[in-house]
Amino acid sequence: MRCFLLLLIFISSSLHANDKWDLLIRNGLVIDGTGAAGQRLVIGIEGDRIVYVGPDREGFDAKDVIDAEGLVVTPGFIDPHTHAWDERGAQGGILLESYLTQGITTVFSGNDGKGPSDVGAALGELAQRGLGANMALFVGHGTVRRQVLGMDAREPTPQELAEMKKLVITSMKAGALGVSSGLFYAPGSFAKTEEVVELARVAAGFGGVYETHIRDESNYSIGLQAAIEEAIEVGRIAGVPVHIAHIKALGVDVWGQSNEVIARIDAARAEGIRVTADQYPWRASGTRISNALVPRWAMAGGRIQMLARLKAPESKGRIHEQMWENLRRRGGAEAILLTGGKFEWRGQTLAHFAEVRGESAIAAADYILHEGDAGIASFNMHEDDIQAFMAQPWVMTSSDGGAGHPRKYASFPNKFRRYVDELSLLPLEDFVHKSTLLTARTFGLVNRGVISEGAFADVLLFDPQVFGPIATYAQPAKPSVGVQYLLVNGKLAIRQGQLTGHLAGNSLARQH
């Protein structure tokens, strides 16, 4: 028996000592994603996998060696909420540089109910075009609803509901992470809870997740607390894990309600309902003038009908009255920064643009709507609520990356610099866990989000003295700094701080 054990030790040692690996990472502080304290370890990589994690030994050799002295070595970050699917170009590879330069090696897309209705075809397209980072997709409730019902503000017939469920089944079979909803947005806002439950139940049957931009993050309709309760109820009835997108208390009327939300979610988790959330570390949310200010009933039927209602004497006054109230709950026209649309208004607050035009804020917003709408950064969150949510063990990091907001280029570095380095709200190991393995486990990604033997070689090396955001609200498309090396499936996407242009990412189908 002793001879047999010695033989096994010899074989294991020989494999590690004699293999000429593709890459060896030495001298870095390795934080593996589990939440454990960092250690001085070496990492050996062969192909797209990590084959060794442990102490350095004489005889280790590799075709390429990275000296990570002074660097933190972690799993590549996983961003569970992006709009990368919507932002792809008409053709060619999709580099995803705004995410890579944050240290992100895997993005999820199709959130807010906007995921493709045919995830299989979408994943095939991504694989054919090539990706700079890995991408996984949700099937979108809003997309499915629009495909079957258009923008009608009504319940589906039994036949229409069956058609919607069939679309979700097909996408879940093809590897969708789950079904996403955007119940704040039209047409998702037209759906009753029962409709959502039926589609979430389909996702549950394939081991998927129900991901939701809840119906109300403020007090637009049912209120923040009731919207959280609705999400939990979907999980309870459908038997599906619930994930709350970009958790927040939006607007002056609900500031301070984070503690009540946290208590309700903790109670649901104690009941056995798996509830998690993600969060981007910014005071401002990002949306459009229409989504922020126009009441949902006025959006029924689509943009043309909305504009017609804004012109009609019998409805215009009512719409404007409700727009004033929506503007108030978001902190007023001074709290709305116009970030997209025409150059005429871009970079100004709604208050300033209205002053320039010599009219009220709502009249200026009406003008913008008729001229094509505009992206906005809406400063509507309180720092106390942001920190309360961030401290929860079930809240992970995300960007909700979209044009016109620094979160697309800087969310993970901003969280590190502000909440780990400056405020010491989170230990470094906790920040890494909430940006890697917590996300992988929540959404069923296998062998990602962790530094361990057999895991995919998605590896980040960053300089903790430099890693941080450059993007601002005034200049939101500035890449972050401090990522010295980044590996995606064993290939260097960033080397010595520079993008390599390699398209080493995979389209990821959820295993079931």
C-alpha positions in Angstrom: 0.0 0.0 0.0 2.8 2.4 0.9 4.5 1.7 -2.4 1.3 2.4 -4.3 0.9 5.8 -2.5 4.5 6.7 -3.3 3.8 5.8 -6.9 0.8 8.1 -7.0 2.8 10.9 -5.5 5.6 10.4 -8.0 3.2 10.4 -10.9 1.4 13.5 -9.7 4.7 15.3 -9.1 6.1 14.2 -12.5 3.1 15.6 -14.3 3.4 18.9 -12.6 7.2 19.1 -12.9 7.8 17.8 -16.4 4.9 19.3 -18.4 5.8 22.4 -20.4 2.6 24.3 -19.9 1.3 27.0 -22.2 1.4 29.6 -19.5 2.8 29.9 -15.9 1.7 32.7 -13.6 4.2 33.3 -10.7 4.5 35.6 -7.7 1.0 37.0 -7.6 -1.5 37.2 -4.7 -4.1 34.6 -5.8 -7.6 35.3 -4.6 -9.5 32.3 -5.9 -13.1 33.6 -5.8 -14.4 31.4 -3.0 -14.1 34.2 -0.4 -11.0 32.7 1.1 -8.0 34.9 1.9 -5.4 35.4 -0.8 -2.3 33.2 -1.1 1.1 33.4 -2.9 0.5 30.6 -5.4 1.5 29.8 -9.0 -1.0 28.9 -11.7 -0.3 26.6 -14.6 -2.5 26.8 -17.7 -2.7 24.4 -20.6 -5.1 25.1 -23.5 -8.3 26.6 -22.1 -7.9 25.1 -18.6 -6.1 25.7 -15.3 -4.1 22.6 -14.7 -2.2 23.5 -11.5 -2.7 25.8 -8.6 -0.3 25.5 -5.7 3.2 26.3 -4.4 6.0 27.0 -6.8 8.4 24.1 -7.4 11.7 23.6 -9.1 11.3 22.3 -12.6 8.1 24.1 -13.5 8.3 25.2 -17.1 6.0 26.9 -19.6 6.1 28.4 -23.1 5.1 31.8 -21.6 5.7 33.0 -18.0 4.0 36.0 -16.4 5.7 37.5 -13.3 2.8 38.8 -11.3 4.8 40.4 -8.6 2.7 43.2 -7.1 -0.5 42.0 -8.9 -3.7 40.5 -7.6 -4.7 37.3 -9.5 -8.4 36.4 -9.5 -10.9 34.6 -11.7 -12.1 36.8 -14.6 -15.1 38.8 -13.4 -18.6 37.8 -14.5 -21.1 40.5 -15.3 -24.7 39.2 -14.9 -26.4 42.3 -16.4 -25.3 43.9 -19.7 -26.8 45.0 -22.9 -24.0 43.5 -25.0 -26.4 41.5 -27.2 -28.2 44.7 -28.2 -25.0 46.6 -28.9 -23.4 44.2 -31.4 -22.6 45.6 -34.8 -24.2 44.4 -38.0 -21.3 42.0 -38.8 -17.9 40.9 -37.7 -16.4 40.0 -34.3 -17.6 41.4 -31.0 -14.6 42.5 -29.0 -16.5 43.8 -25.9 -13.5 46.0 -24.9 -15.5 48.0 -22.4 -15.9 44.8 -20.4 -12.5 43.4 -20.9 -10.8 46.5 -19.7 -12.7 46.1 -16.4 -11.4 42.5 -16.0 -14.7 40.9 -17.1 -14.3 37.7 -19.0 -18.0 36.6 -19.1 -21.1 38.8 -19.7 -24.8 37.9 -19.5 -27.2 39.7 -21.8 -30.9 39.7 -22.7 -31.8 41.1 -19.3 -34.9 43.3 -18.5 -37.1 41.1 -20.6 -35.2 42.1 -23.8 -33.5 38.8 -24.5 -33.9 37.1 -27.9 -36.9 34.9 -28.3 -34.7 32.3 -30.0 -31.7 31.9 -27.8 -30.4 28.9 -29.9 -30.1 31.0 -33.0 -28.6 33.9 -31.1 -25.9 31.7 -29.5 -25.1 30.3 -32.9 -24.7 33.8 -34.3 -22.3 34.8 -31.5 -20.2 31.7 -32.0 -19.9 32.3 -35.7 -19.0 36.0 -35.4 -16.5 35.6 -32.5 -16.4 37.1 -29.0 -13.8 38.9 -27.0 -15.4 37.6 -23.8 -17.8 34.7 -23.1 -21.5 35.5 -23.4 -24.6 33.8 -22.1 -28.2 34.8 -22.8 -31.6 35.0 -21.2 -34.8 34.5 -23.2 -36.8 37.7 -22.8 -40.4 37.8 -21.6 -40.9 41.2 -23.2 -39.5 40.0 -26.5 -41.7 36.9 -26.4 -44.8 38.9 -25.5 -44.1 41.4 -28.2 -43.7 38.6 -30.8 -47.1 37.1 -29.8 -49.2 40.1 -28.7 -47.4 43.1 -30.1 -47.7 46.1 -27.8 -51.2 45.3 -26.8 -52.0 46.1 -23.1 -54.1 43.0 -22.5 -53.8 39.5 -21.2 -52.9 36.7 -23.6 -55.5 34.2 -24.7 -54.8 30.6 -23.7 -53.6 29.9 -27.2 -51.3 33.0 -27.1 -49.9 31.9 -23.7 -49.2 28.5 -25.1 -47.3 30.0 -28.0 -45.3 32.1 -25.6 -44.5 29.1 -23.5 -43.4 27.2 -26.6 -40.9 30.0 -27.4 -39.5 29.8 -23.9 -39.2 26.0 -24.0 -37.3 26.2 -27.3 -34.8 28.7 -25.9 -34.4 26.9 -22.6 -33.6 23.7 -24.5 -31.0 25.7 -26.5 -29.2 26.8 -23.3 -30.8 30.0 -22.1 -29.9 31.0 -18.5 -33.5 31.5 -17.7 -36.3 33.9 -18.5 -35.8 37.6 -17.9 -38.6 40.1 -17.4 -38.8 43.9 -17.5 -42.1 44.5 -15.7 -41.3 48.3 -15.4 -41.2 48.6 -19.2 -43.8 48.2 -21.9 -44.8 45.6 -23.0 -43.8 43.7 -19.9 -45.6 46.1 -17.7 -48.9 45.0 -19.4 -48.4 41.4 -18.0 -50.1 40.2 -14.9 -48.2 38.1 -12.3 -50.0 34.9 -13.4 -48.6 35.3 -17.0 -45.0 35.7 -15.6 -45.4 32.7 -13.3 -46.3 30.5 -16.2 -43.2 31.4 -18.2 -41.0 31.2 -15.1 -42.3 27.8 -14.4 -41.0 26.7 -17.8 -37.5 28.0 -17.0 -37.7 26.2 -13.6 -38.3 22.9 -15.5 -34.9 23.3 -17.1 -33.1 24.3 -14.0 -33.1 28.0 -15.1 -33.5 31.2 -13.2 -36.2 34.0 -13.2 -34.3 37.3 -13.6 -36.4 40.5 -13.2 -36.3 44.2 -13.5 -39.1 44.4 -11.0 -42.3 46.2 -11.7 -41.5 49.2 -9.5 -38.2 50.3 -8.0 -39.9 53.5 -6.7 -43.6 54.3 -6.3 -44.6 54.6 -10.0 -47.3 51.9 -9.7 -47.4 49.2 -7.0 -44.4 50.5 -5.1 -41.0 49.0 -4.3 -42.1 46.7 -1.5 -45.0 45.2 -3.4 -42.7 44.7 -6.5 -40.2 42.8 -4.4 -43.1 40.8 -3.0 -44.3 40.0 -6.5 -40.9 38.7 -7.5 -40.7 36.5 -4.5 -44.3 35.2 -5.2 -43.2 34.2 -8.7 -40.4 32.2 -7.2 -42.7 30.6 -4.6 -45.4 29.6 -7.1 -43.2 28.6 -10.0 -40.5 26.9 -7.9 -37.8 28.9 -9.6 -34.8 30.8 -8.3 -35.4 34.6 -8.4 -32.8 37.1 -9.3 -33.5 40.8 -8.9 -31.8 43.0 -11.4 -29.8 46.1 -10.3 -31.4 46.3 -6.9 -32.1 49.8 -5.7 -34.4 52.2 -4.0 -35.1 54.7 -6.8 -36.3 58.2 -5.9 -36.8 60.4 -2.9 -40.0 58.7 -1.9 -38.4 55.4 -1.2 -35.0 56.4 0.0 -34.3 54.4 3.2 -36.4 51.4 2.3 -33.4 49.2 1.6 -33.6 47.8 5.1 -37.2 46.7 4.6 -36.3 45.1 1.2 -33.3 43.3 2.7 -35.5 42.0 5.6 -38.1 40.7 3.2 -35.6 38.9 1.0 -33.8 37.4 4.0 -37.2 36.1 5.1 -37.9 34.6 1.7 -34.5 32.9 1.7 -35.1 31.5 5.1 -38.4 30.1 3.7 -36.4 28.2 1.1 -36.9 30.5 -1.9 -33.6 31.2 -3.6 -33.5 35.0 -4.0 -30.4 36.9 -5.2 -29.7 40.3 -6.7 -27.1 42.3 -8.6 -26.1 45.9 -8.2 -24.1 48.5 -10.1 -22.1 50.9 -7.8 -23.4 54.3 -9.0 -25.9 56.9 -7.7 -27.4 57.4 -11.1 -29.5 54.9 -13.0 -29.6 54.9 -16.8 -32.7 54.8 -19.0 -34.6 56.9 -21.5 -36.8 60.0 -21.1 -39.8 57.9 -22.2 -39.2 55.1 -19.7 -38.5 57.6 -16.9 -41.3 60.0 -17.4 -44.1 58.7 -19.6 -46.9 56.8 -17.9 -47.2 53.2 -19.2 -50.8 53.5 -20.3 -49.7 56.2 -22.8 -47.1 53.8 -24.3 -49.6 51.1 -25.2 -49.6 50.2 -28.9 -46.0 51.6 -29.4 -44.3 54.8 -30.2 -46.6 56.1 -32.9 -49.6 55.8 -30.6 -47.7 57.4 -27.7 -46.9 60.4 -29.8 -50.5 60.7 -31.0 -51.6 60.7 -27.3 -49.1 63.5 -26.6 -50.6 65.6 -29.3 -54.3 64.9 -28.6 -56.0 67.6 -26.4 -58.0 64.9 -24.5 -54.9 63.0 -23.3 -51.9 65.5 -23.5 -52.8 67.3 -20.2 -53.2 64.0 -18.3 -49.9 62.7 -19.6 -48.0 65.9 -18.8 -49.5 65.9 -15.3 -48.2 62.4 -14.7 -44.8 63.2 -16.2 -44.5 66.1 -13.7 -45.1 63.6 -10.9 -42.6 61.1 -12.3 -40.0 63.9 -12.6 -40.6 64.9 -9.0 -40.0 61.4 -7.7 -36.7 61.2 -9.6 -35.4 64.4 -7.9 -36.5 67.0 -10.4 -35.1 68.2 -13.8 -31.7 69.0 -12.2 -31.2 65.3 -11.5 -31.8 64.3 -15.1 -28.6 64.4 -17.3 -29.3 64.0 -21.0 -26.7 61.5 -22.3 -28.1 60.3 -25.7 -30.0 61.4 -28.7 -29.4 64.6 -30.6 -26.3 66.8 -30.0 -28.7 69.7 -29.4 -29.3 68.6 -25.8 -26.6 66.0 -25.1 -24.5 66.7 -22.0 -27.1 69.1 -20.4 -29.4 68.5 -17.5 -33.1 68.6 -18.5 -33.4 71.7 -16.3 -30.7 73.5 -18.3 -32.1 72.4 -21.7 -35.5 73.6 -20.7 -34.1 77.0 -19.6 -32.2 77.3 -23.0 -35.5 76.7 -24.8 -37.4 79.0 -22.5 -40.0 76.5 -21.5 -40.9 74.1 -18.7 -39.0 70.9 -18.1 -42.0 68.7 -19.3 -42.4 70.8 -22.4 -38.7 70.2 -23.1 -39.2 66.5 -22.5 -42.1 66.4 -24.8 -40.0 68.0 -27.5 -37.3 65.4 -27.0 -39.8 62.6 -27.2 -41.0 63.9 -30.6 -37.4 64.3 -31.8 -36.5 60.6 -31.1 -36.2 60.3 -27.3 -32.9 60.5 -25.3 -30.9 58.3 -23.0 -30.5 59.8 -19.5 -28.5 59.4 -16.4 -31.0 59.8 -13.6 -29.5 60.7 -10.2 -32.1 59.0 -8.0 -30.3 56.8 -5.4 -29.1 57.5 -1.9 -25.6 56.4 -0.8 -26.9 54.7 2.4 -29.2 52.4 0.4 -26.4 51.6 -2.1 -24.1 50.5 0.7 -26.8 48.6 2.6 -27.6 46.5 -0.5 -23.9 46.1 -1.4 -23.1 44.5 2.0 -25.6 41.7 1.6 -24.0 38.2 0.9 -26.6 37.6 -1.9 -25.8 40.8 -3.9 -23.3 40.5 -6.7 -21.6 43.1 -8.9 -23.0 44.1 -12.3 -22.7 47.0 -14.8 -26.1 47.1 -16.6 -23.7 48.6 -19.3 -25.2 50.8 -21.9 -24.2 53.9 -23.8 -24.1 57.3 -22.1 -23.3 56.1 -18.6 -19.9 55.3 -17.0 -21.2 52.0 -15.7 -20.5 50.4 -19.1 -16.8 51.0 -18.8 -16.1 51.3 -15.1 -18.5 49.5 -12.8 -16.2 46.8 -11.4 -13.2 49.1 -11.1 -15.4 51.8 -9.5 -16.7 49.3 -6.9 -13.1 48.3 -6.1 -11.7 51.8 -5.8 -14.5 53.4 -3.9 -16.0 50.6 -1.7 -12.9 48.3 -1.2 -10.0 50.7 -1.3 -11.4 54.0 0.0 -14.4 53.2 2.2 -13.4 49.7 3.3 -17.0 48.6 3.0 -16.0 45.2 1.5 -12.8 43.2 2.0 -11.0 42.4 -1.2 -11.8 38.7 -1.0 -15.5 39.5 -0.7 -15.4 41.9 -3.6 -13.8 39.2 -5.8 -16.3 36.5 -4.6 -19.3 38.8 -5.4 -17.8 39.5 -8.9 -17.0 35.9 -9.8 -18.0 32.6 -8.1 -21.2 33.9 -6.5 -22.5 34.8 -9.9 -21.3 31.5 -11.5 -23.0 29.4 -8.9 -26.2 31.5 -8.9 -26.7 31.0 -12.7 -25.3 27.4 -13.0 -22.0 28.1 -14.8 -19.7 25.1 -14.4 -16.0 25.5 -13.9 -16.0 29.3 -14.2 -15.6 32.1 -11.6 -13.0 30.2 -9.6 -9.2 29.7 -9.7 -9.0 25.9 -9.3 -7.5 23.0 -11.2 -9.9 21.9 -14.0 -11.6 25.3 -14.2 -11.6 27.3 -17.5 -8.6 29.7 -17.7 -10.5 32.9 -17.3 -8.0 34.8 -15.2 -7.5 38.4 -14.3 -4.3 40.1 -13.1 -4.7 43.7 -11.9 -2.6 46.2 -10.2 -4.4 47.2 -6.9 -2.5 50.5 -6.9 -3.8 51.5 -10.3 -7.1 49.6 -10.9 -9.9 52.1 -11.1 -12.4 54.0 -13.3 -11.6 56.7 -15.8 -15.1 57.1 -17.2 -17.3 59.9 -15.9 -20.8 61.1 -16.6 -19.3 63.7 -18.9 -17.0 61.2 -20.6 -18.7 57.8 -20.1 -16.8 55.9 -22.8 -13.3 56.0 -21.2 -11.8 52.5 -20.6 -10.7 51.7 -17.1 -7.1 51.2 -16.1 -5.1 48.7 -14.0 -5.8 45.4 -15.8 -2.3 44.2 -16.6 -3.2 40.8 -18.0 -6.6 39.1 -18.8 -7.0 35.6 -20.0 -10.2 34.4 -21.7 -10.3 30.6 -22.1 -6.5 30.5 -21.8 -5.9 33.2 -24.4 -4.5 36.6 -23.5 -7.1 39.3 -24.2 -5.0 41.9 -22.4 -1.2 41.7 -22.2 0.8 44.3 -20.3 -2.2 46.5 -20.1 -3.0 46.4 -23.9 -5.8 44.7 -25.7 -4.6 42.0 -28.0 -7.7 41.8 -30.1 -8.1 38.0 -29.6 -11.7 36.7 -29.9 -11.3 33.9 -27.5 -14.7 34.1 -25.9 -17.4 31.4 -26.2 -21.1 31.6 -26.5 -22.2 29.8 -23.3 -25.2 27.5 -23.2 -26.5 26.7 -19.8 -26.1 23.0 -18.9 -29.3 21.2 -17.8 
